């Protein structure tokens, strides 16, 4: 009787078959895994935007006013940007978590973290000098958020708490209602051209593939694609930019920049 030795390895054909099967399985499951990750990222981003909107709403309630140009200028070495807006909320104990403003899945934030020549901030507000933290300053540290209605002359701050007004949105919204593609410039969309998130002062957050005729103009109640049209008169927003001229404040609109005379 013949005895056959136990085989201890795969043949080349068997190995190639296993590899082919695994390749097919990965190809089938990758889109599903990617879709799940995208939903997780959106959920985290929505929660961060809601936190920012409600924090400013609470600031308005507590102080009886909105954040002013003077607040932003004084806390950030005479510059106007969303980084300094964030520092004000941090100063008064509303939000002191960097990750609320700079999302870990945002490609610009990841690039900043991976750049050995740059320092990732651990805090937003530096108590010792009563200024925006050096490594969190606008123009140097990227934010995933555009935000911050600022109090201007003749501003009725209570208006924001009575209606559904935009408070913050993910970076990359254009004035024509579309979202900017991934880009290395300042305003590349966090989610690319797929869409973005808009948060309101009532705490609601919406995913928008675009904002075409999404907003209602505060002035005449007609439809508009521009988020700034939905802001009550004399109120504007700030982004991660530095502006030293107090007569102008930039509303983020990549490719269609709008300078609003205050």
C-alpha positions in Angstrom: 0.0 0.0 0.0 1.3 3.4 -1.0 1.2 6.3 1.4 1.2 9.9 0.3 3.0 12.6 2.2 0.8 15.3 3.6 1.0 18.4 1.4 2.1 21.5 3.3 1.8 24.3 0.7 -0.5 25.7 -2.0 0.1 25.1 -5.6 0.6 28.2 -7.8 -2.8 27.8 -9.3 -4.5 27.6 -5.9 -2.6 30.6 -4.7 -3.6 32.7 -7.7 -7.2 31.6 -7.3 -7.2 32.8 -3.6 -5.6 36.1 -4.6 -8.2 36.6 -7.3 -11.1 35.9 -4.9 -9.7 38.3 -2.4 -9.2 41.0 -5.0 -12.9 40.6 -6.1 -14.1 40.8 -2.5 -12.1 43.9 -1.7 -13.4 45.6 -4.9 -16.9 44.7 -3.8 -16.6 45.8 -0.2 -14.5 49.0 -0.6 -17.3 51.2 -1.9 -19.5 50.1 1.1 -16.7 50.8 3.6 -16.0 54.2 1.9 -19.6 55.1 2.1 -19.7 54.2 5.8 -16.6 56.4 6.5 -18.2 59.3 4.6 -21.3 59.1 6.7 -19.2 59.0 9.9 -17.2 62.1 8.7 -20.4 64.0 7.9 -21.9 63.1 11.2 -18.8 64.4 13.1 -18.7 67.5 11.0 -22.4 68.2 11.5 -22.0 67.8 15.3 -19.0 70.3 15.2 -21.0 72.8 13.2 -24.0 72.5 15.6 -21.6 73.1 18.5 -20.3 76.3 16.9 -23.8 77.6 16.1 -25.2 77.0 19.5 -22.1 78.4 21.2 -22.5 81.7 19.5 -26.2 81.7 20.2 -25.4 81.2 23.9 -22.8 84.0 23.7 -25.6 86.3 22.4 -27.9 85.2 25.1 -25.3 85.6 27.9 -23.8 88.9 26.8 -26.8 90.5 25.1 -24.9 91.1 21.9 -23.1 89.3 19.2 -19.3 89.1 18.8 -18.1 92.5 17.4 -15.3 93.6 15.1 -13.5 95.0 18.1 -13.6 91.6 19.8 -12.0 89.9 16.8 -9.5 92.6 16.2 -8.3 92.9 19.9 -7.9 89.2 20.4 -6.0 88.6 17.2 -3.4 91.3 16.8 -5.5 93.7 14.7 -6.7 91.1 12.2 -10.1 89.8 11.3 -10.6 86.0 10.7 -12.6 83.0 11.9 -9.6 81.8 14.0 -10.0 84.9 16.2 -13.8 84.4 16.3 -13.1 80.9 17.6 -10.6 82.3 20.2 -13.4 84.6 21.6 -15.7 81.6 22.1 -12.7 79.8 23.7 -11.9 82.8 26.0 -15.3 82.7 27.5 -15.4 79.0 27.9 -17.8 78.0 25.1 -15.5 76.0 22.9 -11.8 75.2 23.6 -11.4 72.1 21.4 -9.3 72.6 18.3 -10.9 69.6 16.6 -14.3 71.4 16.5 -12.8 73.8 14.0 -10.2 71.7 12.3 -11.6 68.3 11.3 -9.2 65.4 11.3 -10.5 64.0 8.0 -10.1 67.4 6.2 -7.2 67.0 3.7 -5.9 70.5 4.5 -5.8 69.8 8.2 -4.1 66.5 7.6 -1.5 68.2 5.4 -0.8 70.7 8.2 -0.4 67.9 10.7 2.0 66.1 8.5 4.1 69.2 7.8 7.1 68.9 10.1 7.8 72.6 9.7 4.5 73.5 11.3 3.2 73.0 14.9 -0.4 71.8 15.4 -2.0 73.8 18.2 -3.2 72.2 21.4 -5.4 75.1 22.4 -7.3 78.0 20.7 -6.8 80.8 23.2 -3.6 81.7 25.1 -4.7 82.9 28.5 -1.2 84.1 29.5 -1.2 86.8 26.7 -5.0 87.0 26.3 -4.7 86.5 22.5 -5.4 83.8 19.9 -2.8 81.0 20.4 0.2 81.6 18.1 -0.2 78.3 16.3 -4.0 78.8 15.8 -3.8 82.2 14.1 -5.5 82.9 10.8 -3.5 82.7 7.6 -1.3 80.0 9.2 -3.7 77.4 10.6 -6.4 76.0 8.3 -10.0 75.7 9.5 -12.6 73.4 8.1 -15.3 76.0 9.0 -16.5 79.3 7.7 -18.5 81.1 10.4 -19.3 84.0 12.5 -21.9 86.6 12.1 -20.4 89.8 13.5 -22.2 92.6 15.2 -22.3 95.8 13.0 -23.9 99.2 13.5 -27.7 99.1 14.0 -27.6 95.3 14.5 -30.5 93.7 16.3 -28.7 90.6 17.7 -32.0 89.1 18.8 -33.0 88.6 15.2 -30.6 85.7 15.0 -32.3 83.8 17.8 -35.8 84.3 16.3 -35.4 82.8 12.9 -33.4 80.2 10.9 -30.3 82.1 10.0 -27.0 80.4 8.8 -24.3 80.4 11.5 -21.5 78.3 10.0 -20.8 76.0 7.1 -18.1 73.7 5.8 -15.3 75.3 3.8 -15.7 75.6 0.0 -19.1 77.1 -0.7 -19.3 79.2 -3.8 -21.6 82.2 -4.4 -23.3 80.3 -7.2 -24.4 77.6 -4.8 -21.9 74.9 -5.8 -19.1 73.5 -3.7 -15.4 73.8 -4.6 -13.3 70.8 -5.5 -10.4 69.6 -3.3 -7.7 72.1 -3.7 -4.5 73.2 -2.1 -5.6 76.8 -2.1 -7.3 78.4 0.9 -10.9 77.6 0.0 -10.8 74.1 -1.3 -14.0 72.2 -0.3 -13.8 69.9 2.7 -16.0 67.4 0.9 -15.1 68.4 -2.6 -17.8 69.0 -5.2 -20.1 66.4 -3.6 -21.6 68.9 -1.2 -21.2 70.5 2.2 -22.9 71.2 5.5 -24.7 74.4 6.7 -25.6 75.0 10.3 -28.2 77.4 11.7 -28.6 79.3 14.9 -31.5 77.0 15.9 -29.0 74.1 16.1 -30.2 72.4 12.9 -27.6 71.2 10.3 -28.3 70.3 6.7 -26.3 68.5 4.0 -26.5 70.3 0.7 -25.3 69.0 -2.6 -25.7 72.6 -3.7 -27.4 75.7 -2.3 -29.1 76.9 -5.6 -32.2 78.9 -4.5 -31.7 77.4 -1.0 -31.7 80.6 1.0 -34.3 83.3 1.5 -33.0 86.8 1.1 -33.4 88.8 4.3 -34.0 92.0 2.3 -37.0 91.0 0.1 -37.7 87.3 1.0 -36.9 86.1 -2.5 -34.8 83.0 -3.2 -31.1 83.1 -3.5 -28.1 80.8 -3.9 -25.8 83.0 -1.8 -25.6 82.2 1.8 -24.7 85.8 2.7 -28.1 87.0 1.3 -29.8 85.1 4.1 -27.9 87.1 6.8 -29.8 90.0 8.3 -28.7 93.4 7.0 -25.3 94.7 8.2 -24.2 91.2 9.3 -21.4 89.4 7.6 -19.3 86.4 8.2 -15.6 85.7 8.5 -13.2 82.9 7.3 -9.6 81.9 7.8 -8.1 85.1 6.3 -6.4 88.2 7.6 -7.9 91.6 6.9 -6.6 94.8 8.4 -9.0 97.3 6.8 -12.0 97.6 9.1 -14.2 98.9 6.3 -14.3 95.6 4.6 -15.0 92.1 5.7 -14.6 89.1 3.3 -17.5 86.7 3.0 -16.1 83.3 1.8 -17.1 82.7 -1.8 -14.2 80.8 -3.5 -13.9 81.8 -7.2 -16.5 84.5 -6.7 -15.0 86.6 -3.9 -17.3 89.2 -2.3 -16.0 92.1 -0.4 -18.9 93.6 1.7 -18.7 97.2 2.7 -19.7 97.3 6.3 
